[in-house]
Amino acid sequence: MICLDHTMDSELLFSKALRLFNTSPEKRQQQRSTIRLRACMVAFLVLGAAVSVDARADYWFKVTDASQIQYLTGSPQIYLRNLNTFDSTVLGCCYNYWIDISTDAGKAAWATLLAKMQTQQPIWIYLASQTVAGSVTVAWFG
């Protein structure tokens, strides 16, 4: 078992502080520059992480009344036209987001969307990206 003596700890801290105080002005300036550089690097990393959050994928948003969604039928896609009216961060207008009805998952999503439109119920829309056109998944969570 290791037992540390508090007096020894305080002596070490005092001697370290004394060494820092007794350093030359050039040495203190160099230490300050090092501390500033480290602080800038940490700030840069934190800022980079914060900015990259907006660019992330996997975005869900809720449409409170599915009957308000406008669509255009194509082959084999159904284009959702006005998703930007429900969430201003997604791309607007005409051919940016679609449901691919050539797949079983797309047929199920389209059937779910039609049912929610008919009953004017809310629905959740999933986009792979808010800033890149792509397919849409719709889901209802109770």
Backbone as a printed PyTorch tensor [residue, N CA C, xyz], in Angstrom:
tensor([[[  0.8490,  -1.1630,   0.0000],
         [  0.0000,   0.0000,   0.0000],
         [  0.9010,   1.2340,   0.0000]],

        [[  0.5150,   2.2290,  -0.7550],
         [  1.2900,   3.4640,  -0.8520],
         [  0.5720,   4.5460,  -0.0590]],

        [[  1.3300,   5.2200,   0.7440],
         [  0.7630,   6.3110,   1.5300],
         [  1.5630,   7.5720,   1.2130]],

        [[  0.8940,   8.5980,   0.8020],
         [  1.5670,   9.8500,   0.4760],
         [  1.5020,  10.7910,   1.6630]],

        [[  2.5860,  11.4290,   1.9100],
         [  2.6690,  12.4070,   2.9900],
         [  2.2500,  13.7620,   2.4330]],

        [[  1.2540,  14.3990,   3.0270],
         [  0.7500,  15.6740,   2.5440],
         [  1.8100,  16.7700,   2.6060]],

        [[  2.6800,  16.7120,   3.5690],
         [  3.7240,  17.7280,   3.6490],
         [  4.6810,  17.5930,   2.4780]],

        [[  4.9340,  16.3740,   2.0740],
         [  5.8190,  16.1580,   0.9360],
         [  5.1750,  16.6880,  -0.3420]],

        [[  3.8640,  16.4640,  -0.5010],
         [  3.1520,  16.9760,  -1.6660],
         [  3.2100,  18.4910,  -1.7230]],

        [[  2.9690,  19.1350,  -0.6060],
         [  2.9900,  20.5960,  -0.5980],
         [  4.3890,  21.1320,  -0.8560]],

        [[  5.4080,  20.4510,  -0.3810],
         [  6.7770,  20.8750,  -0.6620],
         [  7.0870,  20.7630,  -2.1480]],

        [[  6.6330,  19.6900,  -2.7710],
         [  6.8530,  19.5190,  -4.2050],
         [  6.1520,  20.6180,  -4.9950]],

        [[  4.9100,  20.9090,  -4.6320],
         [  4.1720,  21.9540,  -5.3250],
         [  4.8410,  23.3160,  -5.1420]],

        [[  5.3090,  23.5860,  -3.9070],
         [  5.9570,  24.8580,  -3.6370],
         [  7.2560,  24.9860,  -4.4320]],

        [[  8.0420,  23.9110,  -4.4850],
         [  9.3070,  23.9790,  -5.2210],
         [  9.0520,  24.1360,  -6.7230]],

        [[  8.0070,  23.5030,  -7.2300],
         [  7.6690,  23.6630,  -8.6460],
         [  7.2360,  25.0940,  -8.9440]],

        [[  6.4160,  25.6730,  -8.0860],
         [  5.9860,  27.0630,  -8.2570],
         [  7.1580,  28.0150,  -8.1520]],

        [[  8.0740,  27.7300,  -7.2280],
         [  9.2570,  28.5710,  -7.0620],
         [ 10.1440,  28.5190,  -8.3050]],

        [[ 10.2860,  27.3190,  -8.8850],
         [ 11.0730,  27.1940, -10.1040],
         [ 10.4440,  27.9840, -11.2390]],

        [[  9.1160,  27.9290, -11.3300],
         [  8.4090,  28.6620, -12.3730],
         [  8.5750,  30.1670, -12.1880]],

        [[  8.5400,  30.6160, -10.9400],
         [  8.6750,  32.0420, -10.6460],
         [ 10.0950,  32.5470, -10.8970]],

        [[ 11.0830,  31.7010, -10.6480],
         [ 12.4820,  32.1010, -10.7800],
         [ 13.0290,  31.9380, -12.1930]],

        [[ 12.2020,  31.5920, -13.1420],
         [ 12.7020,  31.4410, -14.5080],
         [ 12.9060,  32.8040, -15.1400]],

        [[ 13.6890,  32.8160, -16.1700],
         [ 13.9950,  34.0680, -16.8640],
         [ 12.7720,  34.5630, -17.6310]],

        [[ 12.7280,  35.8570, -17.9420],
         [ 11.5920,  36.3950, -18.7030],
         [ 11.4210,  35.7160, -20.0660]],

        [[ 12.5370,  35.3520, -20.7020],
         [ 12.4440,  34.6750, -21.9920],
         [ 11.7880,  33.3080, -21.8400]],

        [[ 12.1660,  32.6040, -20.7720],
         [ 11.5970,  31.2750, -20.5170],
         [ 10.1020,  31.3830, -20.2190]],

        [[  9.7120,  32.3890, -19.4190],
         [  8.2870,  32.5940, -19.1250],
         [  7.5090,  32.9410, -20.3830]],

        [[  8.0960,  33.7530, -21.2580],
         [  7.4480,  34.1080, -22.5190],
         [  7.2710,  32.8630, -23.3880]],

        [[  8.2680,  32.0010, -23.4050],
         [  8.1740,  30.7700, -24.1750],
         [  7.0730,  29.8710, -23.6010]],

        [[  6.9650,  29.7950, -22.2750],
         [  5.9170,  28.9950, -21.6500],
         [  4.5390,  29.5640, -21.9680]],

        [[  4.4120,  30.8910, -21.9410],
         [  3.1310,  31.5200, -22.2850],
         [  2.7580,  31.2190, -23.7370]],

        [[  3.7570,  31.2910, -24.6290],
         [  3.4970,  31.0000, -26.0440],
         [  3.0430,  29.5560, -26.2340]],

        [[  3.6580,  28.6530, -25.5060],
         [  3.2680,  27.2430, -25.5840],
         [  1.8400,  27.0520, -25.0890]],

        [[  1.5090,  27.7190, -24.0000],
         [  0.1450,  27.6120, -23.4570],
         [ -0.8620,  28.1910, -24.4470]],

        [[ -0.5450,  29.3330, -25.0550],
         [ -1.4460,  29.9290, -26.0480],
         [ -1.6280,  29.0160, -27.2530]],

        [[ -0.5320,  28.4140, -27.7120],
         [ -0.6130,  27.5070, -28.8510],
         [ -1.4940,  26.3120, -28.5320]],

        [[ -1.3310,  25.7510, -27.3520],
         [ -2.1770,  24.6180, -26.9460],
         [ -3.6440,  25.0360, -26.8460]],

        [[ -3.8860,  26.2190, -26.3000],
         [ -5.2610,  26.7050, -26.1910],
         [ -5.8800,  26.9070, -27.5720]],

        [[ -5.1030,  27.4370, -28.5050],
         [ -5.6080,  27.6230, -29.8770],
         [ -5.9020,  26.2870, -30.5410]],

        [[ -5.0400,  25.3020, -30.3070],
         [ -5.2690,  23.9800, -30.8930],
         [ -6.5370,  23.3520, -30.3370]],

        [[ -6.7580,  23.4640, -29.0370],
         [ -7.9700,  22.9250, -28.4200],
         [ -9.2010,  23.6510, -28.9580]],

        [[ -9.1130,  24.9740, -29.0580],
         [-10.2450,  25.7490, -29.5960],
         [-10.5360,  25.3520, -31.0430]],

        [[ -9.4980,  25.1430, -31.8340],
         [ -9.6670,  24.7310, -33.2260],
         [-10.3530,  23.3690, -33.3060]],

        [[ -9.9450,  22.4260, -32.4590],
         [-10.5600,  21.1050, -32.4550],
         [-12.0260,  21.1610, -32.0280]],

        [[-12.3050,  21.9450, -31.0010],
         [-13.6870,  22.0800, -30.5330],
         [-14.5480,  22.7480, -31.5970]],

        [[-14.0400,  23.7920, -32.2120],
         [-14.7810,  24.4760, -33.2690],
         [-15.0140,  23.5500, -34.4580]],

        [[-14.0110,  22.7780, -34.8210],
         [-14.1670,  21.8240, -35.9200],
         [-15.2200,  20.7810, -35.6240]],

        [[-15.2720,  20.3150, -34.3950],
         [-16.2940,  19.3400, -34.0190],
         [-17.6850,  19.9720, -34.0550]],

        [[-17.7960,  21.2080, -33.6310],
         [-19.0970,  21.8860, -33.6270],
         [-19.5880,  22.1460, -35.0440]],

        [[-18.6960,  22.5170, -35.9390],
         [-19.0930,  22.8000, -37.3150],
         [-19.4770,  21.5180, -38.0360]],

        [[-18.7880,  20.4350, -37.7670],
         [-19.0820,  19.1860, -38.4640],
         [-20.4220,  18.5980, -38.0490]],

        [[-20.9780,  19.0260, -36.9230],
         [-22.2800,  18.5260, -36.4890],
         [-23.3590,  18.8960, -37.5060]],

        [[-23.2880,  20.1030, -38.0860],
         [-24.2900,  20.5100, -39.0550],
         [-24.2170,  19.6960, -40.3440]],

        [[-23.0760,  19.1680, -40.6690],
         [-22.9060,  18.4470, -41.9120],
         [-23.1570,  16.9450, -41.7680]],

        [[-23.5380,  16.5310, -40.6120],
         [-23.6950,  15.1010, -40.4100],
         [-24.9090,  14.5560, -41.1660]],

        [[-24.9230,  13.2710, -41.3570],
         [-26.0180,  12.6100, -42.0580],
         [-27.0430,  12.1070, -41.0370]],

        [[-27.9510,  11.2880, -41.5010],
         [-28.9800,  10.6780, -40.6630],
         [-29.8450,  11.7420, -39.9870]],

        [[-30.7340,  12.3240, -40.7370],
         [-31.5430,  13.4250, -40.2310],
         [-33.0300,  13.0390, -40.2650]],

        [[-33.6950,  13.1700, -39.1440],
         [-35.1310,  12.9240, -39.0190],
         [-35.8280,  14.2480, -38.7260]],

        [[-37.0100,  14.4270, -39.2890],
         [-37.8460,  15.5460, -38.8740],
         [-39.3090,  15.1300, -38.9810]],

        [[-40.1500,  15.8450, -38.2420],
         [-41.5550,  15.4760, -38.1420],
         [-42.4070,  16.4090, -38.9800]],

        [[-43.3130,  15.8270, -39.7500],
         [-44.3340,  16.5690, -40.4810],
         [-45.6210,  16.3760, -39.6820]],

        [[-46.1670,  17.4660, -39.1690],
         [-47.3140,  17.3490, -38.2630],
         [-48.6070,  16.9520, -38.9680]],

        [[-48.7330,  17.2670, -40.2470],
         [-49.9070,  16.8820, -41.0290],
         [-49.4300,  16.3790, -42.3870]],

        [[-49.4280,  15.0650, -42.5520],
         [-48.8930,  14.4610, -43.7730],
         [-49.6730,  14.8610, -45.0210]],

        [[-50.9140,  15.2910, -44.8680],
         [-51.6990,  15.6770, -46.0430],
         [-51.1720,  16.9600, -46.6870]],

        [[-50.3010,  17.6790, -45.9960],
         [-49.7240,  18.9030, -46.5310],
         [-48.5270,  18.6490, -47.4490]],

        [[-48.0590,  17.4090, -47.5000],
         [-46.9140,  17.0800, -48.3590],
         [-47.3760,  17.0350, -49.8150]],

        [[-46.6710,  17.7410, -50.6690],
         [-46.9510,  17.7110, -52.1090],
         [-46.0090,  16.7100, -52.7600]],

        [[-46.4890,  16.0240, -53.7780],
         [-45.6560,  15.0240, -54.4300],
         [-45.9130,  15.0100, -55.9260]],

        [[-44.9810,  14.4270, -56.6260],
         [-45.0550,  14.2820, -58.0760],
         [-44.7070,  12.8350, -58.3900]],

        [[-45.5800,  12.1560, -59.1180],
         [-45.3130,  10.7590, -59.4390],
         [-44.4120,  10.6660, -60.6640]],

        [[-43.4660,   9.7870, -60.5760],
         [-42.5510,   9.5070, -61.6670],
         [-42.3950,   7.9990, -61.7730]],

        [[-41.4840,   7.5620, -62.5530],
         [-41.2960,   6.1350, -62.6790],
         [-39.8270,   5.8240, -62.4810]],

        [[-39.4060,   5.1100, -61.5110],
         [-40.1580,   4.4680, -60.4240],
         [-40.0870,   5.2530, -59.1100]],

        [[-39.9930,   6.5650, -59.1580],
         [-39.9080,   7.3680, -57.9450],
         [-41.1610,   8.2290, -57.7500]],

        [[-41.4170,   8.5020, -56.4820],
         [-42.3960,   9.5090, -56.0700],
         [-41.5790,  10.6480, -55.4670]],

        [[-41.6250,  11.8090, -56.0970],
         [-40.8310,  12.9570, -55.6420],
         [-41.6350,  13.7820, -54.6430]],

        [[-41.0400,  14.0400, -53.4810],
         [-41.6740,  14.8760, -52.4630],
         [-41.1980,  16.3070, -52.7000]],

        [[-42.1570,  17.2060, -52.9230],
         [-41.8290,  18.5300, -53.4580],
         [-41.5630,  19.6100, -52.4210]],

        [[-42.2290,  19.5980, -51.3020],
         [-42.1660,  20.7590, -50.4040],
         [-41.7060,  20.4190, -48.9910]],

        [[-40.7530,  19.5540, -48.8550],
         [-40.2840,  19.1900, -47.5140],
         [-39.6470,  20.3670, -46.7820]],

        [[-39.1380,  21.3310, -47.5350],
         [-38.5150,  22.4950, -46.8940],
         [-39.5310,  23.3750, -46.1680]],

        [[-40.8110,  23.2410, -46.4430],
         [-41.8110,  24.0080, -45.6990],
         [-42.0180,  23.4520, -44.2890]],

        [[-41.6340,  22.2020, -44.0710],
         [-41.7570,  21.5800, -42.7550],
         [-40.4630,  21.6830, -41.9530]],

        [[-39.3450,  21.7680, -42.6600],
         [-38.0420,  21.9370, -42.0260],
         [-37.1770,  22.7450, -42.9850]],

        [[-36.8540,  23.9490, -42.5970],
         [-36.1500,  24.8700, -43.4990],
         [-34.7050,  24.4660, -43.7850]],

        [[-34.1760,  23.4860, -43.0620],
         [-32.7850,  23.0840, -43.2890],
         [-32.6300,  22.0890, -44.4370]],

        [[-33.7380,  21.5430, -44.9400],
         [-33.6320,  20.5790, -46.0460],
         [-33.7780,  21.2960, -47.3760]],

        [[-33.3230,  20.6490, -48.4350],
         [-33.3980,  21.2360, -49.7700],
         [-34.8530,  21.4250, -50.1970]],

        [[-35.1170,  22.4610, -50.9540],
         [-36.4850,  22.7710, -51.3520],
         [-36.8660,  22.2320, -52.7150]],

        [[-38.1140,  22.3880, -53.0050],
         [-38.7550,  22.1560, -54.2940],
         [-38.7940,  20.7210, -54.7670]],

        [[-38.4440,  20.5240, -55.9430],
         [-39.0710,  19.5290, -56.8060],
         [-38.4870,  18.1240, -56.8260]],

        [[-37.2570,  17.9560, -57.1640],
         [-36.7380,  16.6200, -57.4180],
         [-35.5810,  16.2530, -56.4920]],

        [[-35.5400,  16.8190, -55.3100],
         [-34.4350,  16.5690, -54.3950],
         [-34.6060,  15.2980, -53.5810]],

        [[-35.8130,  14.9780, -53.1790],
         [-36.0450,  13.8170, -52.3250],
         [-37.1360,  12.9550, -52.9460]],

        [[-36.9360,  11.6570, -52.8900],
         [-37.8940,  10.7540, -53.5180],
         [-38.0140,   9.4590, -52.7380]],

        [[-39.1080,   8.7600, -53.0230],
         [-39.3320,   7.4060, -52.5220],
         [-39.2330,   6.4900, -53.7360]],

        [[-38.3660,   5.5090, -53.6590],
         [-38.1750,   4.5760, -54.7670],
         [-39.1860,   3.4390, -54.6140]],

        [[-40.2280,   3.4310, -55.4480],
         [-41.2780,   2.4250, -55.3100],
         [-40.9860,   1.1440, -56.1010]],

        [[-39.7730,   1.0080, -56.6150],
         [-39.4040,  -0.2440, -57.2730],
         [-38.9340,  -1.2920, -56.2530]],

        [[-38.7520,  -0.8870, -54.9970],
         [-38.3360,  -1.8160, -53.9430],
         [-39.4930,  -2.0580, -52.9850]],

        [[-39.4150,  -3.1470, -52.2440],
         [-40.4520,  -3.4420, -51.2510],
         [-40.4830,  -2.3910, -50.1490]],

        [[-39.2980,  -1.9440, -49.7150],
         [-39.2410,  -0.9100, -48.6700],
         [-39.8620,   0.3930, -49.1740]],

        [[-39.6170,   0.7430, -50.4320],
         [-40.1990,   1.9540, -50.9990],
         [-41.7080,   1.8630, -51.1230]],

        [[-42.2010,   0.6930, -51.5070],
         [-43.6570,   0.4940, -51.5950],
         [-44.3050,   0.6220, -50.2230]],

        [[-43.6450,   0.0690, -49.2080],
         [-44.1740,   0.1750, -47.8450],
         [-44.1500,   1.6270, -47.3630]],

        [[-43.0820,   2.3500, -47.6750],
         [-42.9900,   3.7600, -47.2760],
         [-44.0750,   4.5780, -47.9690]],

        [[-44.2980,   4.3440, -49.2490],
         [-45.3170,   5.0770, -49.9960],
         [-46.7080,   4.7640, -49.4620]],

        [[-46.9770,   3.4940, -49.1450],
         [-48.2710,   3.1120, -48.5740],
         [-48.4790,   3.7780, -47.2120]],

        [[-47.4280,   3.8240, -46.4110],
         [-47.5150,   4.4800, -45.1050],
         [-47.7950,   5.9700, -45.2650]],

        [[-47.0850,   6.5990, -46.1870],
         [-47.2890,   8.0260, -46.4210],
         [-48.7040,   8.3090, -46.9140]],

        [[-49.2130,   7.4920, -47.8400],
         [-50.5780,   7.6900, -48.3430],
         [-51.6070,   7.5380, -47.2250]],

        [[-51.4080,   6.5520, -46.3480],
         [-52.3410,   6.3500, -45.2340],
         [-52.3200,   7.5530, -44.2890]],

        [[-51.1410,   8.0810, -44.0290],
         [-51.0320,   9.2480, -43.1420],
         [-51.5870,  10.5060, -43.8070]],

        [[-51.4480,  10.6040, -45.1100],
         [-52.0330,  11.7400, -45.8270],
         [-53.5590,  11.6920, -45.7490]],

        [[-54.1040,  10.5330, -45.9530],
         [-55.5600,  10.3830, -45.9420],
         [-56.1520,  10.7410, -44.5850]],

        [[-55.4680,  10.3740, -43.5130],
         [-55.9940,  10.6170, -42.1630],
         [-55.4450,  11.9010, -41.5400]],

        [[-54.6210,  12.6410, -42.2800],
         [-54.0320,  13.9090, -41.8230],
         [-53.2850,  13.7490, -40.5010]],

        [[-52.5350,  12.6880, -40.3900],
         [-51.7740,  12.4120, -39.1810],
         [-50.3090,  12.8020, -39.3760]],

        [[-49.5840,  12.9300, -38.2700],
         [-48.1530,  13.2590, -38.3840],
         [-47.3460,  12.0570, -38.8690]],

        [[-46.2020,  12.3700, -39.4350],
         [-45.2960,  11.3180, -39.9020],
         [-43.8630,  11.8220, -39.7710]],

        [[-42.9390,  10.9150, -39.5490],
         [-41.5250,  11.2350, -39.4710],
         [-40.8730,  10.9450, -40.8050]],

        [[-40.0420,  11.8630, -41.2520],
         [-39.3200,  11.7280, -42.5170],
         [-37.8330,  11.5620, -42.1920]],

        [[-37.2170,  10.5700, -42.8060],
         [-35.7840,  10.3310, -42.6390],
         [-35.0700,  10.6650, -43.9370]],

        [[-34.0250,  11.4810, -43.8180],
         [-33.1850,  11.8290, -44.9550],
         [-31.7630,  11.3710, -44.6600]],

        [[-31.0970,  10.8590, -45.6670],
         [-29.6960,  10.4850, -45.4820],
         [-28.8490,  11.7490, -45.2950]],

        [[-29.2660,  12.8660, -45.9200],
         [-28.5420,  14.1240, -45.7830],
         [-29.4940,  15.2830, -46.0330]],

        [[-29.3380,  16.3520, -45.2820],
         [-30.1540,  17.5490, -45.4740],
         [-29.6900,  18.3680, -46.6680]],

        [[-28.4690,  18.1860, -47.0720],
         [-27.8900,  19.0530, -48.0940],
         [-27.6430,  18.3620, -49.4280]],

        [[-27.9430,  17.0790, -49.5160],
         [-27.7270,  16.3180, -50.7500],
         [-29.0270,  15.6190, -51.1050]],

        [[-29.4170,  15.7100, -52.3660],
         [-30.6400,  15.0400, -52.8160],
         [-30.4970,  13.5330, -52.6340]],

        [[-31.6040,  12.8670, -52.3170],
         [-31.5480,  11.4290, -52.1300],
         [-32.9020,  10.8510, -51.7930]],

        [[-32.8900,   9.5500, -51.5370],
         [-34.1370,   8.8700, -51.2260],
         [-34.5700,   9.1830, -49.8100]],

        [[-35.8520,   8.9630, -49.5810],
         [-36.5040,   9.2980, -48.3130],
         [-37.0870,   8.0270, -47.7190]],

        [[-37.0510,   7.9480, -46.4160],
         [-37.7510,   6.8910, -45.6930],
         [-38.7700,   7.5730, -44.8020]],

        [[-39.9670,   7.0330, -44.7830],
         [-41.0010,   7.5830, -43.9010],
         [-41.3020,   6.5430, -42.8290]],

        [[-41.6480,   7.0100, -41.6480],
         [-41.9450,   6.1100, -40.5470],
         [-42.9860,   6.7400, -39.6360]],

        [[-43.7190,   5.8970, -38.9800],
         [-44.6950,   6.3650, -38.0100],
         [-44.3590,   5.7350, -36.6800]],

        [[-44.2040,   6.5480, -35.6550],
         [-43.8230,   6.0550, -34.3330],
         [-44.9420,   6.2470, -33.3290]],

        [[-46.0920,   5.7480, -33.6030],
         [-47.1750,   5.7370, -32.6330],
         [-47.8540,   6.9830, -32.3760]]])
